[in-house]
Amino acid sequence: MENPPVKVVKKALDALEYVVDESLEQPGVTLSDISEHIGEQVTTVRNILKTLEQCGYLSRPAGRLYSPGPKCSGLARVSLCKDLINKAEVALNTLAQMTGESVVLATLVGSNRRVLMRVEGGEVIRVNSQVADDGLFWSLVTSRVMAAYIPAEEVEIITQENGFPKEAWPGIETPGELEKALKQIRLEGLAEDHSNSEYYAVAIPLLQRGEFLLGALGLYMPAFRYNPVRRIELLTAMRQAASNITNRMEG
C-alpha cells in the first residue's frame, strides 16, 4: 500500500495550482481566497505561500495579490521542450542547409541555458557550435537574448545563480548597465557578438504568441565571412525559421 502524500506538500501544490489557474483570468489571488480553496487556516496558508514565494514559485508584485512566480515560467518551458524539439527539427536543418552555418536551439531551464538541438553547417570552414558554446552563461548570445525576454524576477534569479556578467559580457558591470543592455536587445530583436576574433555569433528569441519565451535560435559564422550584407541574409533566414517554429507550436 502506497504512503499517502505529505499533507503540507499537497497543500502547497494545491495552492500553487489554484494561483496558476486563476492567473489566466485575473492579475492575482488573495490570501483569503487561497485559504478557502485549499481548506486551511489563513495562518497556515500564509506560511505555505511565504515558502513558495521565497523559492520563486509565487510572487506578490502588488504586495497583496499572489501570482505565479518566475520559476513557473521555467517549468512551463521544460514541459514544452519535447514538442519544441519536434517542431523545430525541420526548420533548424533547413536553416543550416540554406546558410551553411552552424545553428543551435537553446532554452532556459531554471537559471541555466540548455541546448536542445545542434546542426552543424555545410561550409567546409565552419564554427563548431559545441566549442563556441563552451563559455559562461552571460558570454553566450543565446543566453543574453533569452534574458531580455523574461520577467525581471527571472533575470534576478539568473544573476544570483550565475553571477553578474562582468568579464563574461564586457561593458556590463552594474545592474543599470545590464537592464539597459537587455532593453536594447529587445528593441533590436537580437543579440550579437563580434568580440571573438574567430567567429561572429547572433541569436534571436523564439516567442509563443509574441510574448512567452520558448527559447532562442543561435548561429555561429567564421569571422572572415562576416559582412553587413551577409548579416542581413542570415537574420532574414533565422527569422523565417523562428516564424516557422512558433507557427507550428501554436498550430
N, C-alpha and C positions, 0 to 999 in steps of 0.2 A: 504494500500500500504506500502510495506516494505521500510525502510530508506535505501538509498544507502550506500555502505561501506565507512568508513572513508578513504579518499584518501591516506594520508601518511602511514596508516597501510597497506592498499592494496599494495602500492608501496614497502614497506618493505618486505612483504610476497612474492611479485613477485621477488624481488632481491634475497631473500634467496632461493627461489625455483630454480632460474636460477643458482646460485652458486652451489647448491647441484647437479643439473642435470649435469652441466659442469664438476664437480669434478670426475664424473665417467670416464672421458676420458682424463683429464688433471690435473696438480697439483694445478692450481688456475686460477682465473679470474681477469682481470684488472678493475680498476675503470671505464675507458672509455667504456669497453665492457658492463659493467652492466648499465651504464648511457644510452647507446644506446638501450639496450634491453628493459628497462622499460620506455624509452621515457622521461627522466627528465634531467635537467641541472646537470653538474658534481658537482657543489657546493651543490645542494640539496641532490644528491645521496651520497656524501661524508658524510654528516651529518647523513643520514639514516644508512649507513654502520657503522659509528662510534658507533651509539647506539646499533646496532646488535652485534658489536664486544664487547662492554662493557658488554652486557648482556650474552655473551658466545655463541651466535648463529653463529658468524663468527669469523675467526681468520686470521692473516696475518703472517704466520711463516717466509716467505721470506721478510717481510717488505713492500711488494708492492702488491703481488697477494692475493686475497681473497679466502678462502676455508672454508668448513663447520667447525664450532666451536665445542667445547666439548659437549655443550648441545644438539647438533643434534644427537649425539650417544645415549644420554638418550632418546630422542624422538623415535629413531628407536627401542630401546629395548622395550619401552612401547607399540609400535604398534605390537610387536611380542608376547606380554605376553599371550594373549588368545591362540594363536597357540602353544606356548611353553608348556603351562599347558596341553593342549590336547595331545600333542605328548609325554609328559614326564610322564603321569599318570601311564601307564603300567610299564614303566621302574622303576619308584620310588617304586611302590608297590612290584615289583619283587625284587628290591634291599633290601627293608626292610624285605621281607619274607626270602630271602636267608641268610642274615646276622643276622637277629633277632634284629638288632639295629635300632634306630630312625634316620630318614633321613629328610632333608629339601631341597627344591628347592628355591633359592633366586635370585633376580636380583637387578640391580641398577636403581632407578628412580630419575633422577637428582643427588643429592648428598646423597640420602637416600637408605638404604638397605630395600628391601621389600620381605617378604616371600610369595611365590606363592602357595606352597604346603607343607604339613607336613604329614608324615606317621610314626606312632609310631611302634617300633619294637615289635616282638612277644615274646621276652625273658621275663621271669617272673620278673626279676630285670632289668630295663632299664631306660634310661635317658628320662625325659620329655623334649622334644625339645623346647617347649614354654618357660619353665623355664630357660633352658640353653641359650636361645636367649635373655634373659632379661638383656642386657648389652649395653654399649656404642658401637658406630659404630666400633671403632678400636679394641675392645676386642673380636670381633667375627671372626672366621676363614673364614667364607664365605665373609665377608667384606674385609678382608686382601687379599684373593686370587683374588677377583674381582678387587681391586685397583691395583693389579700387572699386570693386562692385559688391562688396559685402558691407553689412552694418558696422558702424564704428565699434560696437561692443565686440564683434568678432576680430576686428583688427587689434583691439586691445589684448585679447586672449593670445593672438599670434605673437605680439611683441613680448608678452610675458613668457611664452614658451620658447620662442626663437631668438629673443633679444632684440635690441634696436638695430636698424640697418648698419649704420656707421660705415666700416670699411667694405661691407658687402654691397653697399649702394652709395658710391661716392657722392658727397654733397648733401646727404640726408643724415643729419646728426641730431636733430631736435624733433619733438612731436609736431611742432608747427610746420617744419620742413617736410615731414612725412605726409601730413594732411594735405599740404599744397601740392606735393608731387602726385599723390593719388587722385586729387581733384583734376590735375592736368591730364592724367591718363584717361579719366572718364570723359573729359572734353574731347580728346583726340580719338578715343575709342581703341587705343592700342598702347602697348608698351614696347619699347625697342632699346637695344643696347649696341652701341658702336665701340665700347671701351676695349673689347678684346681685339688684339691686332690680327688674330687668325680667323675670326668669324663674326658675322652680323647676326643678331638674334631679334626676333619680333614675335609678339603674341597678341591675340585678340580674345575677348571674352565670348563664352557661349551662354546666352541668356534665354531662359524659358519665358515666353510671352514678354520679352523685353525687360524683365525685372529680375527673376530669380536666377542666381548664378549656378549654372551646371558645371562649368569648368572653363578651360581655356585651350585654344589651339596655339601651338608654338612652332616656329620654323627657324632652322639654322642654315646659314649660307656662308661659304668661304668669303672672307673679306674682299678678296681680289675681284669677285664677281659683282660686288655691290655697286650700284649707281642709282640715281634718282628715278630713272625710267623703270629699271628692274624692280625697285622698291614698290612702285605703283602696281606693276604687274603682279607681284607676289601678294600684295594686300587685296587686290581685286579677287584673286583666286582663293585666298584664305576666307574672305568674307562670303564668297559664294558657297564654299564648303561649310562654313558655320551656319549659313542660312538653310542649307540642305539638311544639316543635322538637327537643328532646332525645329524645322518644319516636320521632320519625321518623328521627333519626340512629342510634338503637340498634335500630330495627326491621329 
